[in-house]
Amino acid sequence: MNFIEKFFPEFSEKFKEIDLMYEKQRFVDEKTYQYLCLAIAIKGRSAPCVRKHFKGAVLAGAKLEEIAYIFALVERESAGNDDCWINDVLGDYDALLRSEVKCCG
């Protein structure tokens, strides 16, 4: 039992309700669902969720080559996101180099 489950069980119960709602109203097949959850788990850096959805994907019929594709896709998209973000942050780097840069505030 985690901290929230122990001291705020009503909150944890709401997550269980949401999980049931998603299961009842899911419009994608199980394998696609597992792929989506796996990608989100990787981005969220949740080791237990990566293991859960890796196994879930295999049980839903995913081949290891397909899962490797999902891993590679997440890595590639993450690199692209980082590239865009860095370029947005630096903007006009010539002006940045001429200005005073402060770390906070």
GINORMO-V74236 format. One record per residue. N is the residue number from 0. RES is the residue in one letter. PSI is psi in whole degrees, 0 to 359 (NA if undefined). OMEGA is omega in degrees with one decimal (* if undefined). Layout:
BEGIN
n->N res->RES psi->PSI omega->OMEGA
n->N res->RES psi->PSI omega->OMEGA
END
This chain:
BEGIN
n->0 res->M psi->130 omega->179.0
n->1 res->N psi->175 omega->-174.1
n->2 res->F psi->311 omega->-177.9
n->3 res->I psi->318 omega->178.4
n->4 res->E psi->323 omega->-177.7
n->5 res->K psi->315 omega->-171.2
n->6 res->F psi->351 omega->178.3
n->7 res->F psi->61 omega->-174.4
n->8 res->P psi->333 omega->179.3
n->9 res->E psi->323 omega->178.1
n->10 res->F psi->313 omega->179.4
n->11 res->S psi->322 omega->178.8
n->12 res->E psi->324 omega->178.9
n->13 res->K psi->322 omega->176.2
n->14 res->F psi->320 omega->178.1
n->15 res->K psi->320 omega->177.2
n->16 res->E psi->317 omega->178.8
n->17 res->I psi->317 omega->178.0
n->18 res->D psi->317 omega->178.7
n->19 res->L psi->320 omega->178.5
n->20 res->M psi->314 omega->178.8
n->21 res->Y psi->321 omega->-179.9
n->22 res->E psi->318 omega->-179.3
n->23 res->K psi->324 omega->-172.7
n->24 res->Q psi->13 omega->-177.0
n->25 res->R psi->133 omega->179.2
n->26 res->F psi->6 omega->174.6
n->27 res->V psi->157 omega->179.5
n->28 res->D psi->167 omega->-175.0
n->29 res->E psi->318 omega->-178.7
n->30 res->K psi->316 omega->178.1
n->31 res->T psi->318 omega->177.0
n->32 res->Y psi->314 omega->-179.6
n->33 res->Q psi->321 omega->176.7
n->34 res->Y psi->314 omega->179.3
n->35 res->L psi->312 omega->-179.7
n->36 res->C psi->323 omega->178.4
n->37 res->L psi->314 omega->179.5
n->38 res->A psi->317 omega->179.3
n->39 res->I psi->321 omega->178.7
n->40 res->A psi->321 omega->177.5
n->41 res->I psi->310 omega->-179.5
n->42 res->K psi->326 omega->178.5
n->43 res->G psi->356 omega->179.2
n->44 res->R psi->45 omega->178.2
n->45 res->S psi->101 omega->-178.3
n->46 res->A psi->315 omega->179.4
n->47 res->P psi->322 omega->-180.0
n->48 res->C psi->324 omega->175.7
n->49 res->V psi->313 omega->179.1
n->50 res->R psi->316 omega->-178.8
n->51 res->K psi->312 omega->-175.2
n->52 res->H psi->336 omega->170.3
n->53 res->F psi->309 omega->179.5
n->54 res->K psi->319 omega->178.2
n->55 res->G psi->320 omega->178.8
n->56 res->A psi->317 omega->178.6
n->57 res->V psi->315 omega->179.0
n->58 res->L psi->334 omega->178.3
n->59 res->A psi->2 omega->175.6
n->60 res->G psi->5 omega->-179.9
n->61 res->A psi->141 omega->172.8
n->62 res->K psi->154 omega->-179.4
n->63 res->L psi->327 omega->176.9
n->64 res->E psi->324 omega->177.7
n->65 res->E psi->319 omega->178.7
n->66 res->I psi->322 omega->176.1
n->67 res->A psi->323 omega->176.7
n->68 res->Y psi->316 omega->178.6
n->69 res->I psi->315 omega->177.8
n->70 res->F psi->311 omega->-178.2
n->71 res->A psi->321 omega->179.0
n->72 res->L psi->316 omega->178.8
n->73 res->V psi->315 omega->179.0
n->74 res->E psi->316 omega->-178.5
n->75 res->R psi->314 omega->179.7
n->76 res->E psi->324 omega->177.1
n->77 res->S psi->317 omega->178.3
n->78 res->A psi->319 omega->177.9
n->79 res->G psi->318 omega->177.4
n->80 res->N psi->316 omega->178.9
n->81 res->D psi->318 omega->179.4
n->82 res->D psi->313 omega->178.7
n->83 res->C psi->316 omega->-177.6
n->84 res->W psi->313 omega->-180.0
n->85 res->I psi->315 omega->-179.9
n->86 res->N psi->323 omega->176.3
n->87 res->D psi->317 omega->-178.1
n->88 res->V psi->316 omega->-177.3
n->89 res->L psi->326 omega->178.3
n->90 res->G psi->238 omega->178.6
n->91 res->D psi->87 omega->-174.5
n->92 res->Y psi->334 omega->176.1
n->93 res->D psi->315 omega->177.5
n->94 res->A psi->322 omega->178.6
n->95 res->L psi->317 omega->-179.1
n->96 res->L psi->333 omega->179.7
n->97 res->R psi->348 omega->-175.4
n->98 res->S psi->170 omega->175.5
n->99 res->E psi->130 omega->-178.9
n->100 res->V psi->127 omega->177.3
n->101 res->K psi->145 omega->-178.5
n->102 res->C psi->321 omega->-177.0
n->103 res->C psi->139 omega->173.3
n->104 res->G psi->NA omega->*
END
